[in-house]
Amino acid sequence: MTSTKLAVEAWEALFRTQASLVRRFGEQDVWAPQHGVGLREYDVLYALTTAEGGRARLGALAEAVLLPQPSLSRLVDRLVAQGLLRREPDPADRRGVVLVLTDDGRAVQREVGRRHAAAIADALGEHLGDADLAVLRDLCRRALGA
């Protein structure tokens, strides 16, 4: 049987680590402010690069970026206005709309993504080696299945 105390301690450690790293990444000079792209905007651009066919409906995107749909709608509106995303009719349901990265959006995602990936590797590499990172990845994936 799992110890409640240990489960809470593990959760607190995971949550505090994630919050600390997100704050650290948000303060770094990896974003593209000239394009209005910070951490949240980047998450949307990245999620679309990993979505099937490079397109997603708003509901699926909300699940991928862990934002409530009203907040995501406003963020998407800004990215569309900036020319980084576009809306297209959903080929599976013409009444629906899918979001697609524009060429500019894909270029910004790649530019920021390279710097963000390096920042992640630097931050985690300060305390964890490759074997530790593999264990952390696998444990998190198992926990997601819970």
N, C-alpha and C positions, 0 to 999 in steps of 0.2 A: 504494500500500500504506500502511496506517495505521501510524504510528510508535507502537511499544509505549510508549516513554517519554512521549509526548504523551498517549496514551490513559490511562496511569496518572495523570499529572498532572491531567487533566480529571476522572477519577473521584475522586481525592482532593479536588479543589476542590468538586465536587458533594457528596460525602459529608460533608465538613467543614461546608459551608454548611447542609446539611439538618440535621445534628446540632446545630449552633449555634442555628439558628432554632427547632428543636423544644425545646431547652433554654430558650431565651428565652420562647417561648410558654407553656411549662409554668410559668414563674415569674410570669407576668402575672396580673392580677386579672380575667380574662375568664371563668373557669370558674364553675360553680355548685356550690360545696362543700356548700351546704344540701341539694342533691339527690345528693351523692356523685358529681358529674360533673367529671372532669378530662379531659385530652387523649385518653386511650385510650377512655374511655367516650363522649366526644363523637364520636370516629371511628366508633364502632358506631352511634350515633344518626344521624349524618350518612349513613353508608353505607345505612342502611335508608330514608332519605328519597330516595335516588337509585336504589334497587333497583326492579326492575320490579314494579309493583303495591304498592310500599311494604312488601314482604315478602321474606324470604330464608331459605333453609336455612342451618344453621350452617356447612357446608362452603363455601358461596358467600360467606358473610359473612367467614369466615376469610381467604379470598383478597382480599376487598375491603379489609380493615383490616390485612393483613399481620401477623397474630398466629397463633401455633400454636394448633390447635384446643383443646388442654387449657386453655391460658390464657384463650382466648376463652370457653370453657364456663363457667369460674368468673366471669368478668366479666359474662356474660349472666345467670347466676344472680343476681348482685347487682342488675342492672338490672331483672330481673323482680320480685325481692323489693321493690324501691323503687317498683314500679308504672310504670316507664318503658317496659317491653316486656311483651309477653305471648306465650305459645306457643299456636299453633293447629294443628290437623291440616292437613297439606299437601293442598290440594284435588286435586293431580295424583297424589298417592300417599298414601293415608290412613294408611299405616304410618309415614310421616315427619311431621316437625314443621317449621313455619315460624315465624320470629320476626317480630313486627309491633310497630311503635311504638304505644303507647297515646296518647290525647289529651294526657296529661301529658308523655309522652316527646317528642311533637312540639312542644309548647310550650317545653320546656326546650331542645330542639335549636335552635329558632328564636331563643330568647333568647341562648343562648351563641353560636350561629352568627353573629349580627350583630356581637357584640363580637370574636369570633375573626377574622372577615373584615376588620374594621377594623384589628386588630393585624397581620394579614398585610400589608395595604396599607401601613400605616405602616412596617413593618420593611423590606419590599422597596422601597418608595418612597424610602427614605433614600438609596439608591444607584442605583436603576434607574428610568428613565422608562417610559412606556407602550410605546414602540417596543422598548425592551430587554426588557420583560416579555413582549411578543408573541414575540420571537425566542427567549427562554428557554423559554416554553411550547412553541413549535413544536419546538425542539431536543429537549426532554425527551420529547415525544410520539414523535418519530422514533426516539429511543434506545430507548423502550419496545418499539418494533416489532422491535428487533434480537434 
